[in-house]
Amino acid sequence: MKVVHYLNQFFAGLGGEEAADSPPTRLEGPVGPGRGLGLDVAVTLVCGDNFFGEHEDEALIQLLGWLDEEQPDVLVCGPSFGSGRYGYACGTLGREAARRGTPAVCGMDPENPGVLAAEGAAYVVRTEATVTGMRQALPKMAGLARRLGAAERIGLPEEEGYLPRGLRRNEFAEETGAARAIEMLLRKLAGRVSSEIESKLDRVFPPAPVPDLARAKLALVTEAGCVPQGNPDRLPSTRAGAWFRYPVGGLSGLSGGSYESIHGGFDPTAANADPNRLVPLDVARQLEEEGRIGAIHDFFYTTMGNGTPVATAAKFGREIGEELKEAGIEAVLLSGT
């Protein structure tokens, strides 16, 4: 069985954030986690997380071109755990490969945006949110990849350990429809119902434009984990369970040494040197002085977007939004990473 493995720059050993702009690279044989799959990895394909995100079409053309040359029995992507950029690349490449006839297996946390990117075309094996789950993830991914590469029939998600793909599949049943309906009702009452048809995320439509920004009161909000030096309220570096507000009234900007980022998904060195890169208070003050913004709210709001579940993030949005509405805020500048 011939296997091609996809990794980002970090797991391929090219470097961390400083190598995130690395273009697609082809390496012979298994690299890094590929050595733990126990599969015959012929080629390892690599791309920097930033490069894939900023040059997706270009990256896909090159990566899929190499796949066409290799004609593998199966493509394995990751595991990417809770890493959003890496997961998106894995899910997107796996989706496109599967649609071109190459079965694909990814491994990631269910909250990873790469799950949505895979669109059910690629199989996604559930993993932990952090790399500590590597030892458990690789055998599960390899087992599913081995069966896909051998064109074996794949069972249901709960049987095989992959995430629901949103597909319906007809099967013969020994019981009558009436008997199965009663059994389904009993399972539902007991809280034991599972389905491959999962609810979709809601679509958030943009509000109407601010009528006159020169008269509007603006608030600064970030999910970049910007907190006072020392993180006094202990905001987690991943999967946040809270948000906080901090005063900025009278400040012309955020100074290095007074504020920092505790984000666990990128190198915060540059942000810590100038926290205005996270919360652009300095530029907002300039616009306020020039009369292009009516006023800046006396507090900025912060949380952590790294690995935070969608339901939790939506809850934060409602809570912060209600408070800003009561404060008469007409516009929000939401900065991310």
C-alpha positions, 0 to 999 in steps of 0.5 A, a space after each residue: 500500500 502506497 501512502 502520502 503524508 501531509 504535515 505543516 512546517 513544524 511537524 516536518 521539522 522545518 521550524 516554528 512560526 518563523 517557517 510558517 511562510 514556507 511554500 510547498 515542499 516534497 520530502 522522500 519517505 516518512 518524517 516526524 509523526 509519519 514514522 509513528 504511523 506504521 505505514 509505507 509512507 512513500 512521500 511527505 508533503 509539507 506546507 507552511 501554515 501561513 503560506 497555505 492560508 494566504 496562497 491556498 490556490 497556489 498551494 493546492 495546485 502544487 500539492 495536488 500535482 504531486 499527489 497526481 504524480 504519486 497516485 497513492 492508495 491513501 492520503 494521511 493529513 496530520 494529525 493537527 489536533 486543535 491547531 486551526 491553521 494546520 487543521 484547515 490546510 489538512 481538511 482542505 487538502 484531504 477534501 480535494 484529494 478525496 474528490 479526485 479519487 484518493 481516499 484521505 484521513 485527517 486527525 483533529 479535535 472536533 472543534 478544529 475548523 478543519 473539520 468543516 473544511 473537510 466537508 465530509 469528503 475526507 475522514 476525520 479521526 477524533 483526537 485530543 486538542 493538543 499534541 499530547 494526544 499524538 500517541 493515541 491518534 496515530 494508531 487510529 489514523 493508521 488503522 482507518 487509512 489502512 482499510 481505506 487504502 485496501 478499499 474495505 467497507 468502512 463502518 459507522 462513525 461510532 464503530 470506526 472512531 471517525 467524526 460524522 460526515 453528514 451522510 445518509 446510508 441505506 442498510 437492510 434491517 431485520 426489524 420492522 419500521 414500527 419496532 425500530 421507531 419504538 426502539 429509537 424513541 426509547 433511546 432518545 428518552 434515555 439520551 442515547 441518540 446518535 446521528 450522522 446528520 448534525 446541525 449546521 453552524 448559523 450564518 451571521 449576517 453583517 449589520 447595517 453600516 454605522 451612519 456616522 463614524 465621526 459621531 459614534 462611540 467605538 469599543 475595542 474587542 480582541 480574541 488575541 489573549 491580550 491581558 495585563 502583564 502577568 495575566 492577573 485573571 488567569 485567562 487560559 492560553 487555549 480553550 478559554 472559559 471567560 472574557 475580561 474587560 480592562 480600562 483604557 480611559 486616558 491611555 494613548 496606547 498599550 505599552 510593552 511591559 504593561 500588557 502581553 499576549 498569552 495566546 497559545 497558538 502563535 509566537 507572541 514576541 512581536 505582540 508583547 513588544 507592542 501590544 497595540 498590534 493586538 489591540 490598536 488603541 494607539 491608532 484608534 486614539 489618533 482617529 479620535 483626535 482627528 475627529 474620524 471616530 466620535 469616542 473610544 470606550 473606556 474599556 477594552 474586552 479580551 478573550 482567547 480564540 485559540 481552540 475555544 468551542 464555537 458554542 462558548 465563543 457565541 456565548 461570549 459574543 452575546 454577553 459582551 454585546 449586551 454590555 456594549 449595547 447598554 454602554 451606548 456603543 455603536 461600533 466595535 473593532 474586533 481584532 484577531 490573530 
